[in-house]
Amino acid sequence: MESKLTECVSSDHEGSAYAKGESRPPLKEKLRRWGREAQDKSHWAAERLLDRRICIGITGLSGAGKSTFLTSLIYQLCNPEKSQLPGFAPALNGDLLGAELKPALDSGLQPFDYGTCLSALMADPPSWPQSTRHASAMELHIHLRSRRRFRGAGRKTLVVELRDYPGEWLMDLPLLRMDYAEWCRHQAHLLSTDARSTLAPQLPARLALLSPQANADEVDLDSLWLEYRNFLLNCRARLNLSYLQPGRALLDDEAYGVIPLLDLRGLDPMQLSALPETSVFKVLQGRYDHYVQQQVKPFVDSHFRHIDRQLVLVDVIGTLFSGEQSLEDMRLAFTHIADTFRYGESGLISKLWRPKVNRLLFAATKVDQVLAADHDALRQLLGQQLQQTFSDARHRGLPVFSEAIAAVRCSREGQKGGRRMLMGHDLQGQYLGFENAEIFAQAPYEDQGWSHYAGAAPPQLRPPMGMQAGHIPHIRVDALLNLLLGDKV
């Protein structure tokens, strides 16, 4: 097991002399460090300009399995002799030599905990990796055989920067384009929908009673914050909703205190601006602005600075079987994602300083929960939702792709009584067989059509046994790799 956990991670032995007690003059050491940093940055710039380095942002809407996907992706590329990637041309042609996982340069982010996630999958019994609640960065150095026309076979390396972050953080990015009053009106509209209002019928009434002009009682506002945060958690857990703000409230217990005022009628921007600093509006506006400036903006400035491509993982199956409101909320999330990134091809200078996203990919995950005959319908269903929300992005020249994958395949198909069934183990390890409701390539147009999916959600499955032997089964991860990197290898 130890070899499996370390075979993909390179080691850096610089500074070993210090471990033996040797010392260097401080100035000399500083010069050495500056020299190494300058060399690293020059190599980074050269790789960007020569198209040998690409940065991919990876996120997932709630429950999409991002940690599992990253673990499987890294393992498949690091172990080409054990993986099955026929849809990825270098693997099919025998040109994929392997990969090394290294720390990301100048990211300021902790590395993805690949070793712990892989241990969970390969344990006996296996389990799913823990969900990530923070951003991370790493570099995957993919080594490839280069078939040069006149000089014979050589070797080249593509450096892939992987920057992953929770999907809840992505839902916060629209706050950069809204001031507090705009956000309040936006949330008032969302809270009036059937899906949200049924969860906490008393909360909108309490929020509506807040007078923007009244003197703020911060104890009362803090109490409302706790109630509002629990409401957001229930929106995710019980209705499988995606577009929830502030997103970080779903991941930690920090007292952000960001709650909406639902009744700003009769107050124009000048009147709101003239309110005293002790008013409810001004206090809540200050909390909102602090959240945006201290949480959202630094994340955007540091994380999206070099992203060339973005992958968004989506649990379409879970969303579909949660009902119409869940699917509409996912589509709303897509709409705001469409306005998040700078799209287009990057020139030479912008490649270094502020690249644009030139490819956006969405992948429906966990397709091993449905029969193979439904996989294409699931991909088409995802494509339909994207088509409805990304027409403007496509007009700006952004290629948008959809795929359906399982990062780790947990089921196998068989027959019983002449009917196709799926077989696997549930989260408690109990062996079971089940059928799924047929997936249609289009969402139901009428309320009655949703009854097809009501109460028919497939069971959650445990990772398969036997991965200690070195093989992680998957579905179409190779096809997704081809979309991500096919034009770079």
N, C-alpha and C positions, 0 to 999 in steps of 0.2 A: 504493500500500500504506500509506503513512504516514497518509493521511486515514482509512483503515479502522481503523487502530489508535487514532486519537485522537478519532474522532467521538463516542464514547460517554463520554468522560472529561471532566468539567468542569475548568476551571482556576480557581485562586484567586490573584488578583493583590494581595491585601493584603500590605502590607509592602514594596511595590515601591520606596517612597521610600528604604528602607534600602539597596537595591541601588545607589542613586544617591549614597549617602554621607550622607544626612540623618540626624540623630540627634534623639531625643526625650528629655526628662527621664525618668529611670527610673521615678519615681512616677507620672507621667502615663501612661507606657506600661503599667505594671501596672494602673492603673485602666481603661485601654482594654481590656486583655486580660480583666480580670475582668468588665467589662461585656459583652464579646462572649460569654464563657463563660456568663454568666447568661442572656443572650438566647438562646443556643443551647439551654440546658437548659429554658427556659420554652417555646420552640418545640417541643422534643422532647416535653415533658409535654402540651402542648396537642394535638399530633398524636396521641399515644397515647389521650388521653381522647376525642377526636373521631373515633377509628377511622380516622385517615388515615396511620397508621404501624403496621407489623406486622413482627415479627422471626421469621425462618425459619432454623432450624438445618438444615444439609445435611451429611450424611456418607455414606459408602459402605463396604460390606464389601469385602474385598480384591478388587482387579481390577474394580471396578464402573464405573470411568471417571468419577470425580467432577469432575476438572479439565475434561475434555471437556464434560461436561454443563453446568457453570457457564459455560464459554465460549460454548456454543451458546445457552443460555438468555439470557444478557446480549445477545448479538448479535441474536437474534430480536426482543427487545423494543426495542433501540436503533435497529433498522432495519426498521420496520414495512412500508416500501415494498418491501423485498427479501425479507421473510419470508413464510411461508405458515402461518398460524395460524387456520384456519377453526373449530377447536374452542374457541377463546378468544373469547368474545363481543365484547369491545371491538375486537379485530382484525377480526372478521367484519362488525361494524356500521360500521367506519371511525372508531371513537372512540379508537383507540390512536394517539397522536400521536408517540410516541417515548419515550426514556428517557435519563437521564444517570447515569453511574457516579461516585460520590463517596466520599471516605473516611468511615468510620463514626465517629460521635461517641463519645468516651470509651470506646472498646473496648480500647485498649492493644494491639491486634493489628495486624500488618502487613496491607496490602491484598492482595487476590487479584491475582496477576500476569496480568491479562486480556490485556494487550498481547502478552506473550511467548507465551501459549497460543494466541492468535489467529494470530500469525505462524507458528507451527508448522503449524496447520491449513491456512493459505493459502499455504504455501511451495510451491516447485516443485523436487522432488516434495514432497507434503505428508507430515506425520508427526504422531504423537499427542503431545499435551502431556505434559510430565513429571508424574509423580504428586506430589501435595503431601505433605509430611512434617511440616507444622505447621498450626496454626489460622490463619485469616485472617478478616477482616471487611470489609464494604463496604456502601454504601447504593446502592440503585437507585431513583432518583426517576422513577416512571412517570407520564408526562403523558397525560391523558385528556380528551376532549371531554365536557363535562357537559351533558346535555340536560334543562334545567330546564323545568318544565311551563308556567309563566307568564312567565318572564323570558328565554326563548330559550336559545340555546346559550352555554355558558360553558366554563371550563377548570378542571380539578382535578388535584391531584398526589397519588399514593399513594406513600409512602416505604416501601420494602421493605428492611429490614436483612437481609443475607445473612451468616450466620456459618457457615463451613465448617470442618470438622476431620476428621482421619483416622479411619476406622472402627476402627482399632486402639486409639485412645484411648477409644472408646465401650466396648470390651470390658473396659477397666479400671474402669469405674464400679461394678460389683458389689463391688470391693474395699472400698468405703466402708462396706458393710454386713457385712463379714466381718473378724474379727480373724485374726491369723496362723495360729492353730491350726485355725480353721474353713477357711481357705483351703487349708491343707495337706491336710486330709481331702478337700476338694473335688477338688484336683488328683490325689490318690491314686486317687480313683475314675476320673477321666478317663484317667489313665495306664494304668489296667488295661484299657481298651477295646482292641479289636483294631486300630483305625485307628492309634492313637498308638504302641502297643507294638511294632508291626512296624518302625517307623522306626529306633528306637534301643533294641534289646533289652537292651543293657548299662547304659543310663542308669538305669532304675528300680532295677536291682540296686545300683548305686553309691549312689543316693539312699537306698535302704532300709538300707544299711549305716551311714548316719550315725546316731549315737546322740544323742538330744536332750540327755542329761546329760553327755556327754563334753566335755572342754575343747576349745574351737574352735581349729582350725588354719586361719587366714584364707587362707593360700596355697592350701590344698586346697579351701576353699570358693570361692575365686576361679576355680580351675580348673574346678570343677563348674558355676559360673555360665556360663563360656564354652561348655561342653558343652551346658548346658540351653538357652542362647540359640540355638545351632546347631540343636538339636532343634526349637525353635519355628519357626525359619526353614524347616526341611524340612517341618514340618506344613503350612505355608502353600503352599510351592512344589510339593511332591509330592502332597499329599492335598487341597489346596484347602480346608483347614479355616479356620474363622472365629473360633471362640471360643478365643483364645490369650492368656495372661497371663504376665508383664506385657506389655501391648501395645506399649509404647514400645521394647521390645527388638527389635521387628521393623523399626524405623524409624531407629535410630541405634546408635552403638557405645558408648554410655555404660555404665559398669560399675555397673549397678544392683544386681547381686548378689542378686537375689530368686529363691530356689530353694525348693522345698517339701521338707519332711520327710515321708516316706511312712509312718513307723511311730511313732505317738504312743499306741499301745495301753497301757493301764494307767496313764496319766498324766492326772489330772483337772486342771481349771483352777488349783486351788490349788497342786498339786504343780508344775505348769509355772511358775507365778508365783514359787515359792520357789527355783527353780534359780538358780545364781550367774550374774552378768553375763557371765562368760567362757565359759559353756556354749554349745554349738552352737545350742540353741534360742533363747537370749536374743540371741545375735549376729544370727542370721537374723531373729528377730522385730524387732530394731532396724532392720535393712535394709528389711524389709517396711513397717514403720511410717513410716520416712523416705520411702520411695517414695510411699506413700499421701498423706502430709502435704505433701510438697514437689512432687509431680507431679500427682496425681489431684485432690486437694481444691482447689487454686488454679484448676485448669481448670474445675471444676464451678462454683465461686463466681463466676468472671468470665464464663464463656461461657454458662451456662444461665440466668443471672439474668433475661434479658428474652425468652427464646424463647417464642413463641406457638404455633408449628407446627414439626413436625419431619419432614424428608424423609430416608429411608434408601434409598440405591441398592444394588441387589443383582444380582450376576452369576448369575442363576438358571440360565442355560444352562451356564456353566462348572461350576457346582455339580452340576447334574443329570448331566452327562457324566463327572464325577469319581467318581460312584458313591454307594452308599447311605450310607456313613459321612460323606461330605461334606454330604449333605442333612440328615442327623440333626444334624450339628454346626451347620449354619445354623439349624435349628429351635431348638437350644439357645441360640444367640446371640439369636434372637427372644425366647425366654423371659426372658432377662435384660434385654433392651431394654424389655420390658413393665413391668419393675419399676423402671426408671431415672427416669422423668419424673413430675412432679406433673401429674395430669390434671384436666380440668374447665374450666368457663367462669370467666373472671376478672371480679371486680367492679371498680368504678372505682378503688379504692385499690390493689388487687393488680395492676392493669394497669400501674401505675407502678413498683411496688417488687418484686413477685414474682409475675409472671403464671404461669398454668398452661398446659400444652400442651392446646389444644382440638381439635387435629387431627393425626393421625399418618399419614403416607403412606409406602408402600413401592413402589418402582418397579423392575421387572425390566428391566435394560438390555441393549443390544446385540441387540435382537430382529431386526436386519437380518441376523443369522447364520442365521435360519431362515425358511422360507417364510411368506408372509402368512397362509396357512391355519392356521398353528400359533400365531399371535400370541395369539389368545383363549385357547387351551389353556394357554399359558404363564402368562397372567395368572390364569387359574383355578387353576393349580398353585400359584402364589405365594399366592393367596387361601386355598387349602386349608391351607398351612403356617401362615399367620397365624391362621386360625380355630382351629387346634389349640392355639395358644399365647396368644392374646389374649382369651379369653373373660372373664377377670376384669377386664381393662381395659375391655371393652365394657360390663360391668355397672356400671362407675363412670362411664359416660356418654361414653367417649372414642370418637369416630368414627375407624375405621381404614379406610384405602383402599388398594387395590392397582391398579397400572397396569403396562403393558408398553410400553417406549419404545426408541428409538435416538436419542441426542442428535445423532449425525451418521450419516446413512444411507450405507453403503459398498457396498451391493450393489443389483443390479436383478434382476428375475425374467424368465425367458424359458423357452422350450420347446426340447427336443431329443428327437427320436424320440417325440413325444407326451407327454413327461414334464416336469413343472415343475422348473426348476433355478434356482439363484442364481449370479450372475456378478459378479466383482469382482477386485481385485488383492490378492495376499498382501503380507506385510510387506516382502518383497524387491522388490515391484513386478511380480511375475509374474502375468499375466492367467490366471484359472482359472474353471472352472464346477464346481459341486458340488451334491449333494443332501444334505439333512439327515435324520437319523432322525426319524420322526414324533414330535411332542411330545404326550404324553397329559395330560389335565387332572388326573389323579391320579397320585401316586407309586406305583411298584410295591409290592405288599404282600408279595411273596415274593422270595426270593433269585433265583429263575429269571427273574423279570420284569426284573431289572436288566441282563440280557444284551442286551436291546434297545438299550441305550445304550452298551454296552461298545465301546470303540475307534471310536466314531462321532462324536467331537467335531468340530464344524465348524472350518475353518481361521480363524486370526486375519487380519483384513483391514486394509488400509491405508486412510486417508481418501481420498475420491475426488478426482480432479483437477478443476480448473476452479472451485474456490470463490473464486478471486481475483476473479471476476466479481461477487461479492457475495452469492451465495445459498448458505446452508448447509442441505442437505437433511436432513430428520429424519423420525422416525416418532413421532407422538402426543405430542410435546412440548407441543403446544397443549392436548391433553386433560389433561395433568398440570398445566399452568398453570391450567386451569379449576378443578381440584381444590384447588390451592394458594391461588388468589386470586379465584376466580369470585364469591364472596360479598362481596368487598371493592371490586369495581370496578363 
